[in-house]
Amino acid sequence: MRNFDLAPLYRATVGFDQIADMMDRVLSSDVTQPTYPPYNIEKTADDAYRISIAVAGFSDADLSVEVKEGALIVAARKAENDAAGTYLHRGIATRAFERRFQLADHVRVIGAAHADGMLHIDLVREVPEALKPRRIAIESSVSNPDKDVVDAKAVN
């Protein structure tokens, strides 16, 4: 893996420190990303998204969804109860996990639902009115020649 020095980026820019920090975090992580639990990210509308996470074996009480410092954190902890039975084969993984999703500016979590072993988290991007494009009316600066002409009859 290549190592990049982002110090020139910090010295030459103002206000891009979040992007530089994110690049630094991504480039410096030598650890491979965990693949458990599997998840999908889909775009449901122009400014709406849905994250679906497979959480088979977890109840609503075992799951935790929170937004903290611009990141969506989904965690699950299952109380180990070995007294429930003896398994001959245990193929359903119910191990604890924590999955983080970095949220872009103005992305807000609007809800979460847990059904049929899937956790669905709905997000929406709400751009403030001040940042939305707006049309500027152009006024004509060409003067009307009839207004500037003085009527000879009015002067005499």
N, C-alpha and C positions, 0 to 999 in steps of 0.2 A: 504494500500500500504506500502511496506517495504522501509525503508530508508537505503541506503548504504553509507558508508564513503569511498570515493575514495582517501583520503589523502595518505594511504600507496602506492597506485599506482603511485601517483605523486613523492613520495620520492624514489621509487625503480626503476623507469624507466626513460629513456632519449629518447625523440623523439616521445613518444606515447601520447602527450598531446591532440592532436586532438581527438583521440579515447576516452580518458578519459572525455574530454569536452562533446563529443556527448553522452556518457553513462550518464553523470551527467545531461545533458539536458533532456534526455528521461526519466530517473528515477525520476527526480524532478517535472515533469509536472503532476500536479494533475488534470488538465483540460482535458476532453476527446477531442479527435481529431475531428475536424469538418468533416462532411460527405458531405458538399456541396462545390463545385460541384462534382459529381461523376467522377472518372477517371480510366483509365487503364494504366498499364505499361507493355509493351511487348518487348520481345527480338526478333529483326528482323533478326539478323545475329550474328556471333560469337562476334563481337565487336560493334554491333549497337543496339540501343534501340529506342522505340517510346513511348511517353507519350501522351495519348488521353484524352482530358477533354471535358465533355459535357457542352457547353456554349450556350444553346438555348436562343435566344432573345438578344444576344449581337452582335454588329457589330465589324468590325476590329478596328474602332476608339475607341471603348469602352474597348478593351483588351490591356494589356501590358505584355510583356515577357522580362525579363532581368536576367542576371547572375551577382551576386554580392557576393563576399567573399565566393566562393565555393558553392553557393546555387542558384538554379533556382527559380525565383520568378515570378509567374503568378498572375496577378491582373486584376480585371474588375470593372469598375464604370459606371453605367448607369445613365444618367441624368433623374431625376424624372420629368415626364411630366404628371401630373394629369389632365391637360386640354385636353388631347388627347381623353378622353372618360370616361364613367362611366362603371365600370366592375360589372357584376352580380356575376361572379366567376373569381378569378384570381389564376390559378393553375400553371402557368409558373413563376417560381421564377427568377427574374432578380435582385436579391439583390447583392450588392457589395461583393466581396470576394478577399482574397489573399491566395494563396496556395504556400507553399514552399517545394522544394525537395532538399535535401542535395546531392550534386554531389560528386562522388568518385574522387580520383586523376586521372588526365589525361582524364577525360570525358569532352567532348566539345559539345556545342549545335551547330548543323550545319544548322538548319532551322526550320521554323514554318509555318504552313498553316492552314487557317480557311475555312472550307467548310461544308455545311449542318448541322450547329449547333455544329460541333466538331472542337476543336482546337488540331491539331497534332503537336507535338514538337519532332523533330528527334535529337538524340544524338549519338555520336560515341566515343569509347574509343581509344585513340591514345597513345600507350605506346612508349616512346622515345627509340631510337636505343640502348642507353646505358643501358636500363633496360631490353631489350629483351634477351632471352636466346641465347647464341651463342656457336657453337661447337669449341672446342679447338683441334687443330691437335696434335697428339701424335707422337713425333719423337722417333725412335728406338735408344737406347743407346748401344745396343749390337754391338760390333765392328766386322767387317768382319775379320775372321781369316786369309784370304789370304793377307790382307793389313799388318798385323803385322808380318808375317813370312818373314824373310829375305832370299832371294835367295842365296844359297851357291855359285852359279856360279858368281853372281855379286860381292860377297865379295872377292873371290880369284882372 
